Amino acid sequence: MVRVNVFIHNLSAERFWDVDKPLPPVRIATNLNGVGIN
């Protein structure tokens, strides 16, 4: 479950990153937390 969540998060981050500016610190922190849980 955690891995799936992280995977979906990464996909969403990539899409937002393409359209928006660089990822905000909040998203980076969330990604780091997901990796740490894994």
NORRATA-V549235 format. One record per helix or strand of 3 or more residues. SS is the DSSP state (H for helix, E for strand). FROM is the first residue (numbers start at 1). TO is the last residue. If there is no record, write none. Layout:
ss: [SS SS]
from: [FROM FROM]
to: [TO TO]
//
This chain:
ss: [H H]
from: [2 25]
to: [19 37]
//
